[in-house]
Amino acid sequence: MSRPYYITTAIHYPNGRPHIGHAYEMIAADAIARFQRDQGREVRFQTGTDEHGLKMVKTARDRDMTARELADEMSSYFHEMADALDISYDRFIRTSEPDHHAASQTIWQAMADAGDLYLDRYEGWYSVRDEAFYEEKELVEGEGGQKLSPQGTPVEWTAEETWFFRLSRYQQPLLDLYAAQPDFIRPDSRRNEIMRFVEGGLVDLSVSRTSFDWGVPVPGSPGHVMYVWVDALTNYLTGAGYPNDAAAMEKWWPADLHLIGKDIVRFHAVYWPAFLMSAKLALPKQVFGHGFLLNRGEKMSKSVGNVVDPMELARLYGVDALRYFLLRDVSFGNDGTFSDEAIVTRANADLSNSFGNLGQRVCAFIAKNLDGKVEAGRSEPADDALLAEVDAACAGFGKAFEDLALSQGIESWMTGVFACNQYIDVQAPWALRKTDAERMHAVLSTLLKAIHRLALTIQPVVPGSSAKLIAQLGHDPATGTFNITAPSPIFPRLELGTAEEK
């Protein structure tokens, strides 16, 4: 029996509406989760929202509402997006939920029991936008001599009483971890960055705040709430049943994969394993930092006005076309660029013209001329050769997905689609209908088997469309036969459009 598989996205900070980057991460994690389910594994897939912290307090104040009201409103937009994009999550977690507060306070107490928390005074640079502390040596100079974080965000000098975590104690254990488990951080570029950071020396980390109260209260320390990253990272444990459900923890922890953006790798690959080591809990198996999505090659920002609403893209071009483009055209782990034209071009070339047209031609021919059924025919070596090519293409997809090489997996799958289109053009079943019906049936039967295998394989990427095609094929697993229903286009050709035009 296959062991269970636990995958998480980062929980998204809901001080604004979701953007295409949030959608990309959810879609990638969903495709991986669906793929693992297809391998027969029981999967737990968690996403959600990270609702505490000073940034939420300030945004709520600017909108003349409470932080709770802001969290409720904004979290709902992320929930709606996940559902609209066909994200097959098992739990959508919110860090404001009671069981998460309990988990955060439990891991805090475990770190305290290990002697890794102490009360002192913090004075240093803090970025509200990043919810992160930075050392002087990490800062860069902006316009007019303004100090900025390495991410280019404003920092402010902060001074307050705070609890500290003895991060410095874990410098060598972390380096030992990276050496013993080279795949703990992926891709290699992220691993190298983190190793250089840790080798440069770790200082103890401020892990509580007293300047606001929107957060998880620190046990036994009135007036202190946990630094948002202690609270946020613990969501992965909450989802696995920590601390009260021992059976769930035994089943799901440690997580197999934390899928996150490259800008928060430090929190997941330095702070998080250190917290877990302190609390004497198992470490996740892998942290994968994917790249950013760029709008026509430019970083998205509200000031530039090029932030894209993923719901609008899905409405214009279809959920599966958007999913397919993002997973096919962005090399997973690297930055990628997108545009309306690129989405339309890719979806039309691969889905409509190649795979969709293949299924439509075959199913329409069988429904119209053979009453939806094919018989046993006279097979030839070309038939077995095609099925072998399709099997190899689908095996390549699986191997690549196991390695998180998502775009390469889809590229392998497309070789099977191309092989089918070449086969149908050479075999020409419409011509065989007049000259050799027995051979025609064998050709069509071969194509149905190939299309069915291809549709099953690509389901993690385009789940809705694949399900429709599989239903049209009417495959009976007991007999291996097909009962074709009159097809409707699964992948219609797309045209560029805007909300005003559509």
Helices and strands as residue ranges (DSSP letters): E 5-9, H 20-38, E 43-49, H 54-62, H 67-84, E 91-94, H 98-113, E 117-127, E 132-134, G 136-138, E 140-141, G 143-145, E 147-148, E 156-165, G 167-170, H 171-180, G 182-184, E 185-186, H 188-199, E 205-206, E 208-209, E 225-226, H 228-233, H 235-238, H 246-252, E 257-261, G 262-264, H 265-266, I 267-271, H 272-278, E 287-290, E 293-295, H 310-317, H 319-329, E 336-338, H 340-346, I 347-356, H 357-369, H 381-402, H 406-427, H 429-435, H 437-458, H 463-473, E 475-476, E 481-482
